[in-house]
Amino acid sequence: MREFDEPSRAAGPGVVIDGPAGAPTVLVIDPAGESVHHEIPATWRPLTEHLRIVWLRVPAAPTWKSTVDTVLTRHRDDTPTVLDIVTSGPLAADVLDLVAAHRDLVRSVLLVDPEIQVDAPFAQVIPHANTTPVPLPLGHPDVVQGVLAALEPHRTT
């Protein structure tokens, strides 16, 4: 298990956003706190041509659950609702609970190396064959490819 308690991970912005307003949104809830330099990870940047990426850095956002609730509430009037959530490891259970309270606002929850058994119908585990200690960093190219594969059936452009 990777450690996410490094003080440097708490520095920087709590939320980083990139991509066109009004585009389908992917909310990445990152327990590791990547994106310390006010940008989403480089591996995700090509996705911002067609997707709005909201990267929530949990170590820098101690009230992250409230932030997630705020983001979900902002999408309440979207027609149609196109919001997907990505998270990993230790946050899987909390994120699934939050989404259950906003089920009508979220199309899918994509989980990387969850620490729980996943049986929610709106959730799926992103498979990968990487041997990096779990959970795999959400900025890893295998995660990006897994997310793209999971979202492909929903792509309209």
Beta strands, then each sheet from edge to edge (+ up, - down):
strand 1: 15-18
strand 2: 25-30
strand 3: 52-57
strand 4: 83-88
strand 5: 108-112
strand 6: 123-125
sheet 1: 1+ 3- 2- 4- 5- 6-
end
